[in-house]
């Protein structure tokens, strides 16, 4: 049994064969999928997917690249959705200094507002962090994110940064890039992350693992991430699956 803790199966890349993609995930032992809603367009479709499939859950949040579009009404809308029985986290939220689509000060404000929201409603947070490691950690500390914890989605930072996140009650999640032959740092970090804080994901349709690199990713491929993680940890795939499944169930309080 495996859990894909971060996917975008409501993305248009799956419009032609979404049901088949989801069926393949089940056939490959993926028993839970956390699908991510991250703006005004994707939140409703993510929730609809979670309502359609019993084993799919949803997050709701505002992505940093879309931060400039979030209004006070949107924040109130997010809060109203947190009582939905299939919503398991606020996310993905964070900072993105790679794509120049929202000013840094706006990203910072929207990030902080959503951490405060998570603390009000008692939900964990799923963090998007691209080229903003120092500021993400500082904001998490200042906003007392350790009160709710969460997951560092598709982690790409150093072990030093990972340790800081672990100290704040966060899990570290790895996706397809850890399977790449040249992924030295992610492999080194995964080796050091405690098993009880480890998660795996796909970020489908993005970041497909080897040997599908550059192609459309899908939840069934989380098994390839599990195989690489198990090899790095020196344990069986079955044990890795059992541990990461238990971690995900506990973090997201899934039944």
PASEBA-1860 file (N, C-alpha, C; in nm, 3 decimals):
! residues 255
1> XXXXXXXX> 0.083/-0.119/0.000/0.000/0.000/0.000/0.086/0.124/0.000 ~ 0.059/0.214/-0.093/0.133/0.339/-0.107/0.037/0.456/-0.107 ~ 0.088/0.573/-0.068/0.010/0.697/-0.075/0.089/0.798/-0.155 ~ 0.025/0.854/-0.256/0.081/0.967/-0.330/0.036/1.092/-0.257 ~ 0.130/1.157/-0.187/0.092/1.267/-0.099/0.083/1.402/-0.168 ~ 0.107/1.407/-0.299/0.096/1.535/-0.370/0.080/1.510/-0.519 ~ -0.040/1.536/-0.570/-0.067/1.518/-0.712/-0.163/1.626/-0.761 ~ -0.165/1.642/-0.892/-0.256/1.738/-0.957/-0.335/1.664/-1.066
9> XXXXXXXX> -0.414/1.567/-1.023/-0.487/1.485/-1.121/-0.603/1.559/-1.185 ~ -0.635/1.677/-1.133/-0.737/1.762/-1.196/-0.678/1.851/-1.305 ~ -0.549/1.840/-1.331/-0.483/1.921/-1.433/-0.533/1.884/-1.573 ~ -0.529/1.979/-1.666/-0.578/1.951/-1.802/-0.503/1.840/-1.873 ~ -0.381/1.811/-1.831/-0.304/1.703/-1.892/-0.373/1.568/-1.879 ~ -0.471/1.558/-1.788/-0.541/1.431/-1.766/-0.684/1.433/-1.820 ~ -0.720/1.536/-1.892/-0.859/1.548/-1.936/-0.904/1.433/-2.026 ~ -0.812/1.376/-2.103/-0.848/1.271/-2.198/-0.860/1.132/-2.135
17> XXXXXXXX> -0.790/1.111/-2.021/-0.787/0.974/-1.966/-0.778/0.971/-1.814 ~ -0.839/1.067/-1.748/-0.827/1.080/-1.602/-0.871/0.952/-1.529 ~ -0.983/0.896/-1.568/-1.032/0.776/-1.500/-0.933/0.661/-1.514 ~ -0.874/0.647/-1.633/-0.777/0.540/-1.656/-0.651/0.561/-1.572 ~ -0.607/0.687/-1.561/-0.490/0.719/-1.479/-0.515/0.682/-1.334 ~ -0.632/0.715/-1.284/-0.666/0.684/-1.146/-0.679/0.533/-1.126 ~ -0.734/0.464/-1.224/-0.745/0.318/-1.216/-0.606/0.255/-1.214 ~ -0.512/0.307/-1.294/-0.376/0.252/-1.294/-0.309/0.270/-1.158
25> XXXXXXXX> -0.338/0.382/-1.094/-0.282/0.405/-0.961/-0.330/0.296/-0.865 ~ -0.458/0.268/-0.867/-0.513/0.164/-0.779/-0.452/0.027/-0.812 ~ -0.436/-0.001/-0.941/-0.378/-0.129/-0.982/-0.234/-0.145/-0.934 ~ -0.166/-0.033/-0.913/-0.028/-0.036/-0.868/-0.014/-0.020/-0.717 ~ -0.124/-0.037/-0.645/-0.118/-0.037/-0.500/-0.124/0.098/-0.432 ~ -0.162/0.201/-0.507/-0.175/0.333/-0.446/-0.316/0.342/-0.388 ~ -0.325/0.348/-0.257/-0.454/0.338/-0.188/-0.509/0.473/-0.144 ~ -0.426/0.576/-0.142/-0.472/0.712/-0.111/-0.395/0.808/-0.202
33> XXXXXXXX> -0.462/0.914/-0.243/-0.399/1.021/-0.320/-0.441/1.154/-0.259 ~ -0.346/1.239/-0.231/-0.376/1.375/-0.187/-0.362/1.467/-0.308 ~ -0.474/1.517/-0.355/-0.474/1.604/-0.472/-0.474/1.749/-0.427 ~ -0.404/1.833/-0.502/-0.376/1.969/-0.455/-0.455/2.074/-0.533 ~ -0.531/2.154/-0.459/-0.596/2.271/-0.516/-0.521/2.395/-0.473 ~ -0.481/2.481/-0.568/-0.388/2.588/-0.530/-0.425/2.727/-0.581 ~ -0.544/2.742/-0.640/-0.591/2.875/-0.680/-0.741/2.867/-0.707 ~ -0.797/2.978/-0.753/-0.942/2.984/-0.772/-0.993/2.882/-0.872
41> XXXXXXXX> -0.911/2.848/-0.969/-0.952/2.753/-1.073/-0.939/2.608/-1.028 ~ -0.830/2.575/-0.958/-0.801/2.434/-0.929/-0.863/2.383/-0.799 ~ -0.896/2.471/-0.708/-0.956/2.425/-0.582/-1.090/2.356/-0.606 ~ -1.182/2.416/-0.682/-1.310/2.346/-0.704/-1.295/2.212/-0.776 ~ -1.205/2.204/-0.873/-1.190/2.078/-0.946/-1.121/1.972/-0.861 ~ -1.032/2.015/-0.771/-0.969/1.920/-0.681/-1.071/1.865/-0.582 ~ -1.155/1.952/-0.529/-1.260/1.906/-0.437/-1.358/1.812/-0.507 ~ -1.391/1.845/-0.632/-1.484/1.759/-0.707/-1.426/1.619/-0.725
49> XXXXXXXX> -1.294/1.613/-0.749/-1.228/1.484/-0.765/-1.233/1.405/-0.634 ~ -1.209/1.474/-0.524/-1.213/1.408/-0.393/-1.352/1.360/-0.359 ~ -1.453/1.433/-0.404/-1.591/1.391/-0.379/-1.631/1.273/-0.467 ~ -1.568/1.264/-0.585/-1.601/1.156/-0.679/-1.536/1.024/-0.639 ~ -1.414/1.030/-0.586/-1.338/0.909/-0.552/-1.313/0.903/-0.402 ~ -1.355/0.795/-0.342/-1.346/0.783/-0.196/-1.202/0.791/-0.146 ~ -1.106/0.741/-0.223/-0.967/0.733/-0.177/-0.884/0.855/-0.214 ~ -0.946/0.955/-0.276/-0.876/1.080/-0.310/-0.918/1.187/-0.210
57> XXXXXXXX> -0.819/1.257/-0.157/-0.840/1.368/-0.065/-0.788/1.495/-0.130 ~ -0.815/1.610/-0.068/-0.777/1.736/-0.130/-0.712/1.832/-0.031 ~ -0.625/1.916/-0.083/-0.578/2.032/-0.008/-0.643/2.155/-0.071 ~ -0.644/2.264/0.005/-0.688/2.393/-0.049/-0.587/2.498/-0.006 ~ -0.545/2.581/-0.097/-0.447/2.684/-0.065/-0.422/2.773/-0.184 ~ -0.332/2.869/-0.165/-0.303/2.964/-0.273/-0.154/2.960/-0.302 ~ -0.121/2.918/-0.423/0.018/2.901/-0.468/0.089/3.036/-0.473 ~ 0.217/3.041/-0.435/0.287/3.170/-0.436/0.294/3.238/-0.572
65> XXXXXXXX> 0.298/3.161/-0.680/0.303/3.225/-0.811/0.172/3.295/-0.846 ~ 0.063/3.258/-0.776/-0.066/3.321/-0.797/-0.101/3.419/-0.684 ~ -0.005/3.447/-0.599/-0.032/3.526/-0.478/-0.096/3.662/-0.509 ~ -0.053/3.724/-0.617/-0.104/3.858/-0.650/-0.254/3.859/-0.677 ~ -0.311/3.743/-0.705/-0.453/3.734/-0.738/-0.541/3.706/-0.617 ~ -0.482/3.673/-0.502/-0.564/3.634/-0.387/-0.619/3.757/-0.316 ~ -0.750/3.757/-0.293/-0.819/3.866/-0.225/-0.859/3.825/-0.084 ~ -0.909/3.919/-0.007/-0.960/3.888/0.127/-1.077/3.791/0.117
73> XXXXXXXX> -1.157/3.807/0.012/-1.270/3.716/-0.010/-1.220/3.575/-0.037 ~ -1.110/3.562/-0.111/-1.054/3.430/-0.139/-1.006/3.363/-0.010 ~ -0.944/3.442/0.078/-0.896/3.387/0.204/-1.014/3.338/0.288 ~ -1.122/3.414/0.290/-1.242/3.372/0.363/-1.301/3.246/0.300 ~ -1.295/3.239/0.168/-1.342/3.119/0.097/-1.261/2.996/0.138 ~ -1.128/3.011/0.141/-1.042/2.902/0.185/-1.082/2.855/0.324 ~ -1.104/2.950/0.413/-1.140/2.913/0.550/-1.271/2.836/0.553 ~ -1.364/2.876/0.470/-1.494/2.808/0.468/-1.482/2.664/0.418
81> XXXXXXXX> -1.381/2.638/0.335/-1.363/2.505/0.278/-1.293/2.409/0.374 ~ -1.232/2.463/0.478/-1.153/2.380/0.568/-1.237/2.281/0.648 ~ -1.367/2.303/0.654/-1.453/2.210/0.725/-1.500/2.094/0.637 ~ -1.466/2.098/0.509/-1.501/1.989/0.417/-1.433/1.861/0.465 ~ -1.507/1.751/0.468/-1.451/1.629/0.527/-1.341/1.565/0.444 ~ -1.319/1.610/0.321/-1.210/1.555/0.239/-1.089/1.650/0.231 ~ -1.097/1.767/0.295/-0.984/1.861/0.296/-0.891/1.824/0.411 ~ -0.764/1.795/0.377/-0.670/1.744/0.478/-0.553/1.837/0.505
89> XXXXXXXX> -0.541/1.947/0.430/-0.428/2.038/0.452/-0.453/2.171/0.381 ~ -0.378/2.272/0.424/-0.372/2.400/0.353/-0.249/2.395/0.264 ~ -0.269/2.408/0.134/-0.153/2.402/0.046/-0.191/2.383/-0.100 ~ -0.103/2.400/-0.195/0.033/2.423/-0.156/0.058/2.573/-0.143 ~ 0.128/2.610/-0.037/0.156/2.749/-0.008/0.306/2.765/0.013 ~ 0.356/2.887/0.006/0.498/2.907/0.027/0.553/3.025/-0.049 ~ 0.676/3.009/-0.096/0.745/3.116/-0.169/0.811/3.057/-0.293 ~ 0.806/3.132/-0.402/0.868/3.090/-0.528/0.943/3.209/-0.586
97> XXXXXXXX> 1.076/3.203/-0.577/1.160/3.311/-0.629/1.215/3.279/-0.767 ~ 1.171/3.169/-0.826/1.216/3.131/-0.961/1.127/3.196/-1.066 ~ 0.996/3.175/-1.051/0.901/3.235/-1.146/0.864/3.375/-1.098 ~ 0.889/3.474/-1.183/0.867/3.614/-1.145/0.724/3.655/-1.180 ~ 0.626/3.594/-1.111/0.486/3.622/-1.143/0.413/3.698/-1.033 ~ 0.463/3.692/-0.909/0.406/3.768/-0.799/0.519/3.830/-0.719 ~ 0.506/3.959/-0.683/0.612/4.026/-0.605/0.641/3.954/-0.475 ~ 0.766/3.960/-0.430/0.806/3.888/-0.309/0.728/3.933/-0.187
105> XXXXXXXX> 0.700/4.063/-0.176/0.627/4.110/-0.058/0.484/4.058/-0.057 ~ 0.425/4.043/-0.176/0.289/3.989/-0.186/0.291/3.840/-0.151 ~ 0.390/3.768/-0.203/0.404/3.626/-0.169/0.416/3.609/-0.018 ~ 0.498/3.693/0.043/0.521/3.685/0.187/0.390/3.706/0.264 ~ 0.313/3.807/0.227/0.187/3.836/0.296/0.089/3.719/0.283 ~ 0.074/3.668/0.161/-0.020/3.559/0.136/0.024/3.432/0.208 ~ 0.152/3.406/0.210/0.206/3.290/0.281/0.172/3.299/0.430 ~ 0.200/3.414/0.489/0.175/3.433/0.632/0.027/3.422/0.666
113> XXXXXXXX> -0.057/3.480/0.581/-0.201/3.473/0.606/-0.251/3.329/0.608 ~ -0.194/3.247/0.521/-0.240/3.108/0.514/-0.184/3.022/0.626 ~ -0.065/3.053/0.676/-0.014/2.983/0.794/-0.104/3.015/0.913 ~ -0.143/3.142/0.925/-0.232/3.181/1.034/-0.367/3.112/1.021 ~ -0.414/3.099/0.897/-0.539/3.027/0.873/-0.526/2.882/0.919 ~ -0.416/2.818/0.881/-0.394/2.678/0.920/-0.395/2.663/1.072 ~ -0.335/2.757/1.141/-0.335/2.751/1.288/-0.475/2.770/1.344 ~ -0.554/2.857/1.282/-0.691/2.878/1.330/-0.777/2.754/1.316
121> XXXXXXXX> -0.759/2.684/1.202/-0.847/2.569/1.175/-0.784/2.436/1.212 ~ -0.657/2.438/1.251/-0.593/2.316/1.297/-0.558/2.217/1.188 ~ -0.520/2.267/1.070/-0.480/2.179/0.960/-0.330/2.194/0.933 ~ -0.264/2.086/0.890/-0.124/2.096/0.850/-0.111/2.174/0.719 ~ 0.012/2.211/0.685/0.036/2.288/0.563/0.132/2.215/0.470 ~ 0.107/2.228/0.340/0.194/2.171/0.237/0.272/2.284/0.174 ~ 0.405/2.278/0.185/0.491/2.390/0.147/0.551/2.374/0.009 ~ 0.533/2.480/-0.073/0.602/2.495/-0.200/0.718/2.591/-0.175
129> XXXXXXXX> 0.838/2.547/-0.209/0.958/2.629/-0.186/1.049/2.617/-0.307 ~ 1.063/2.725/-0.380/1.156/2.724/-0.493/1.249/2.843/-0.484 ~ 1.376/2.812/-0.464/1.482/2.913/-0.455/1.456/3.014/-0.344 ~ 1.393/2.969/-0.234/1.358/3.062/-0.125/1.376/2.995/0.011 ~ 1.475/2.908/0.022/1.491/2.826/0.141/1.499/2.908/0.270 ~ 1.586/3.007/0.272/1.605/3.086/0.395/1.478/3.158/0.437 ~ 1.411/3.221/0.341/1.291/3.297/0.374/1.175/3.207/0.414 ~ 1.164/3.089/0.352/1.058/2.996/0.390/1.076/2.953/0.535
137> XXXXXXXX> 1.197/2.914/0.572/1.224/2.870/0.708/1.198/2.983/0.807 ~ 1.245/3.102/0.775/1.226/3.216/0.865/1.077/3.246/0.886 ~ 1.000/3.241/0.777/0.856/3.269/0.789/0.787/3.161/0.870 ~ 0.820/3.035/0.847/0.761/2.927/0.925/0.788/2.945/1.075 ~ 0.909/2.988/1.107/0.943/3.012/1.247/0.863/3.128/1.304 ~ 0.865/3.240/1.232/0.799/3.361/1.282/0.649/3.342/1.299 ~ 0.589/3.260/1.212/0.444/3.239/1.218/0.405/3.116/1.300 ~ 0.503/3.059/1.370/0.479/2.946/1.461/0.409/2.829/1.391
145> XXXXXXXX> 0.459/2.799/1.271/0.400/2.691/1.192/0.416/2.555/1.259 ~ 0.510/2.543/1.352/0.529/2.416/1.422/0.403/2.372/1.497 ~ 0.314/2.466/1.525/0.190/2.432/1.595/0.104/2.335/1.514 ~ 0.111/2.346/1.382/0.032/2.257/1.296/0.117/2.160/1.217 ~ 0.245/2.195/1.194/0.331/2.109/1.115/0.286/2.100/0.970 ~ 0.341/2.001/0.900/0.305/1.986/0.760/0.411/1.909/0.684 ~ 0.422/1.941/0.557/0.513/1.868/0.469/0.586/1.964/0.378 ~ 0.716/1.941/0.362/0.796/2.014/0.263/0.785/1.935/0.134
153> XXXXXXXX> 0.700/1.983/0.046/0.666/1.912/-0.077/0.782/1.912/-0.176 ~ 0.807/1.794/-0.234/0.912/1.774/-0.336/1.041/1.845/-0.294 ~ 1.096/1.801/-0.183/1.206/1.872/-0.120/1.330/1.877/-0.210 ~ 1.390/1.997/-0.218/1.508/2.015/-0.304/1.621/2.088/-0.233 ~ 1.606/2.113/-0.105/1.707/2.190/-0.034/1.816/2.104/0.028 ~ 1.893/2.168/0.115/2.006/2.102/0.181/1.959/2.026/0.304 ~ 2.051/1.946/0.359/2.022/1.876/0.483/2.010/1.976/0.598 ~ 2.088/2.081/0.596/2.082/2.182/0.702/1.942/2.245/0.708
161> XXXXXXXX> 1.887/2.278/0.592/1.752/2.333/0.588/1.650/2.229/0.630 ~ 1.668/2.106/0.585/1.576/1.998/0.622/1.572/1.980/0.773 ~ 1.687/1.988/0.840/1.691/1.973/0.984/1.608/2.081/1.052 ~ 1.616/2.204/1.001/1.536/2.313/1.057/1.386/2.284/1.042 ~ 1.349/2.229/0.928/1.208/2.196/0.903/1.163/2.080/0.992 ~ 1.247/1.981/1.008/1.215/1.870/1.096/1.192/1.918/1.239 ~ 1.273/2.014/1.280/1.261/2.070/1.415/1.130/2.146/1.434 ~ 1.068/2.186/1.323/0.940/2.258/1.329/0.821/2.167/1.300
169> XXXXXXXX> 0.841/2.036/1.318/0.728/1.943/1.310/0.685/1.915/1.165 ~ 0.782/1.925/1.070/0.750/1.899/0.930/0.803/1.765/0.884 ~ 0.731/1.706/0.793/0.776/1.588/0.719/0.850/1.636/0.594 ~ 0.937/1.551/0.542/1.011/1.582/0.420/0.966/1.484/0.312 ~ 0.917/1.539/0.200/0.863/1.455/0.093/0.950/1.461/-0.031 ~ 0.967/1.345/-0.094/1.049/1.334/-0.215/0.965/1.282/-0.329 ~ 0.994/1.334/-0.449/0.924/1.292/-0.569/1.020/1.239/-0.674 ~ 0.978/1.245/-0.799/1.054/1.191/-0.910/1.200/1.231/-0.918
177> XXXXXXXX> 1.235/1.358/-0.890/1.376/1.398/-0.904/1.475/1.316/-0.823 ~ 1.431/1.254/-0.712/1.526/1.176/-0.633/1.568/1.049/-0.708 ~ 1.494/1.010/-0.811/1.530/0.892/-0.890/1.630/0.923/-1.001 ~ 1.656/1.050/-1.027/1.747/1.087/-1.136/1.891/1.053/-1.098 ~ 1.967/1.008/-1.194/2.104/0.966/-1.168/2.191/1.079/-1.112 ~ 2.163/1.203/-1.156/2.246/1.316/-1.112/2.191/1.386/-0.988 ~ 2.095/1.325/-0.921/2.029/1.388/-0.805/2.109/1.360/-0.678 ~ 2.230/1.412/-0.669/2.318/1.381/-0.556/2.262/1.435/-0.424
185> XXXXXXXX> 2.225/1.562/-0.421/2.180/1.622/-0.295/2.049/1.561/-0.244 ~ 1.946/1.547/-0.330/1.823/1.484/-0.279/1.846/1.345/-0.222 ~ 1.932/1.266/-0.286/1.961/1.132/-0.235/2.030/1.139/-0.099 ~ 2.124/1.232/-0.085/2.196/1.247/0.041/2.102/1.291/0.153 ~ 2.010/1.382/0.121/1.916/1.429/0.222/1.819/1.317/0.261 ~ 1.767/1.246/0.162/1.675/1.136/0.191/1.740/1.033/0.282 ~ 1.866/1.007/0.259/1.937/0.909/0.342/1.937/0.950/0.489 ~ 1.937/1.082/0.517/1.947/1.131/0.653/1.812/1.158/0.719
193> XXXXXXXX> 1.708/1.174/0.640/1.577/1.203/0.698/1.528/1.082/0.777 ~ 1.485/1.102/0.902/1.433/0.988/0.981/1.315/0.923/0.911 ~ 1.307/0.793/0.921/1.200/0.720/0.853/1.061/0.767/0.897 ~ 1.048/0.808/1.023/0.916/0.848/1.070/0.878/0.989/1.027 ~ 0.964/1.054/0.947/0.932/1.185/0.892/0.940/1.188/0.740 ~ 0.940/1.072/0.678/0.959/1.061/0.533/0.826/1.040/0.462 ~ 0.807/1.113/0.352/0.690/1.095/0.266/0.736/1.086/0.121 ~ 0.650/1.029/0.036/0.679/1.022/-0.106/0.560/1.075/-0.185
201> XXXXXXXX> 0.586/1.119/-0.306/0.483/1.185/-0.388/0.522/1.177/-0.535 ~ 0.430/1.224/-0.621/0.462/1.234/-0.764/0.466/1.377/-0.815 ~ 0.379/1.466/-0.763/0.357/1.599/-0.821/0.305/1.585/-0.964 ~ 0.240/1.472/-0.994/0.183/1.449/-1.128/0.092/1.566/-1.166 ~ 0.101/1.609/-1.292/0.167/1.549/-1.409/0.313/1.591/-1.428 ~ 0.372/1.656/-1.327/0.507/1.710/-1.340/0.611/1.615/-1.280 ~ 0.737/1.637/-1.314/0.852/1.573/-1.250/0.845/1.421/-1.247 ~ 0.817/1.362/-1.362/0.810/1.216/-1.370/0.944/1.153/-1.334
209> XXXXXXXX> 0.941/1.042/-1.261/1.065/0.974/-1.222/1.128/0.899/-1.339 ~ 1.255/0.864/-1.322/1.323/0.775/-1.417/1.247/0.642/-1.420 ~ 1.220/0.581/-1.533/1.268/0.613/-1.668/1.170/0.696/-1.751 ~ 1.078/0.765/-1.686/0.978/0.845/-1.758/1.010/0.994/-1.755 ~ 1.131/1.029/-1.718/1.170/1.168/-1.706/1.137/1.245/-1.835 ~ 1.072/1.361/-1.819/1.035/1.442/-1.934/0.898/1.410/-1.991 ~ 0.837/1.302/-1.942/0.704/1.264/-1.988/0.600/1.300/-1.882 ~ 0.475/1.277/-1.911/0.370/1.306/-1.814/0.380/1.211/-1.695
217> XXXXXXXX> 0.378/1.268/-1.578/0.382/1.188/-1.456/0.241/1.146/-1.416 ~ 0.229/1.039/-1.339/0.098/0.998/-1.287/0.118/0.926/-1.154 ~ 0.011/0.914/-1.078/0.022/0.863/-0.941/0.079/0.721/-0.933 ~ 0.055/0.640/-1.034/0.108/0.504/-1.032/0.261/0.503/-1.019 ~ 0.326/0.609/-1.066/0.472/0.613/-1.066/0.530/0.641/-0.927 ~ 0.446/0.666/-0.826/0.500/0.685/-0.692/0.572/0.559/-0.645 ~ 0.536/0.445/-0.704/0.605/0.320/-0.672/0.754/0.328/-0.709 ~ 0.787/0.397/-0.816/0.927/0.411/-0.857/1.003/0.497/-0.757
225> XXXXXXXX> 0.936/0.598/-0.702/0.997/0.679/-0.597/1.019/0.594/-0.472 ~ 0.921/0.511/-0.441/0.933/0.422/-0.325/1.051/0.326/-0.340 ~ 1.070/0.274/-0.460/1.179/0.180/-0.484/1.315/0.246/-0.464 ~ 1.328/0.369/-0.515/1.454/0.441/-0.496/1.476/0.475/-0.350 ~ 1.370/0.521/-0.282/1.383/0.557/-0.140/1.419/0.434/-0.056 ~ 1.359/0.320/-0.087/1.390/0.198/-0.013/1.536/0.157/-0.033 ~ 1.584/0.170/-0.155/1.724/0.136/-0.184/1.819/0.227/-0.106 ~ 1.789/0.356/-0.104/1.874/0.451/-0.032/1.872/0.423/0.118
233> XXXXXXXX> 1.755/0.385/0.169/1.741/0.359/0.313/1.787/0.219/0.352 ~ 1.809/0.133/0.254/1.854/-0.001/0.284/1.747/-0.089/0.345 ~ 1.622/-0.067/0.305/1.511/-0.148/0.354/1.430/-0.199/0.234 ~ 1.336/-0.286/0.261/1.254/-0.339/0.152/1.152/-0.234/0.107 ~ 1.104/-0.249/-0.015/1.001/-0.159/-0.066/0.875/-0.172/0.019 ~ 0.847/-0.295/0.063/0.729/-0.318/0.146/0.736/-0.241/0.277 ~ 0.853/-0.242/0.338/0.870/-0.170/0.465/0.862/-0.019/0.442 ~ 0.925/0.026/0.335/0.919/0.169/0.301/0.775/0.212/0.277
241> XXXXXXXX> 0.700/0.130/0.206/0.560/0.161/0.178/0.479/0.168/0.307 ~ 0.502/0.072/0.396/0.428/0.068/0.523/0.457/0.193/0.606 ~ 0.584/0.232/0.613/0.624/0.346/0.695/0.570/0.477/0.637 ~ 0.589/0.498/0.507/0.544/0.625/0.448/0.392/0.636/0.445 ~ 0.325/0.522/0.433/0.178/0.523/0.440/0.133/0.563/0.580 ~ 0.194/0.505/0.680/0.159/0.540/0.819/0.185/0.688/0.845 ~ 0.298/0.738/0.796/0.330/0.880/0.814/0.224/0.970/0.752 ~ 0.185/0.937/0.629/0.086/1.019/0.558/-0.050/1.014/0.626
249> XXXXXXX> -0.089/0.896/0.672/-0.218/0.882/0.740/-0.221/0.965/0.867 ~ -0.108/0.968/0.939/-0.101/1.044/1.062/-0.099/1.194/1.035 ~ -0.018/1.239/0.939/-0.009/1.381/0.910/-0.143/1.437/0.864 ~ -0.204/1.370/0.767/-0.327/1.423/0.708/-0.454/1.373/0.778 ~ -0.435/1.291/0.881/-0.549/1.238/0.958/-0.654/1.177/0.865 ~ -0.607/1.094/0.774/-0.695/1.027/0.680/-0.746/0.898/0.741 ~ -0.865/0.858/0.705/-0.922/0.734/0.756/-0.912/0.624/0.654
END
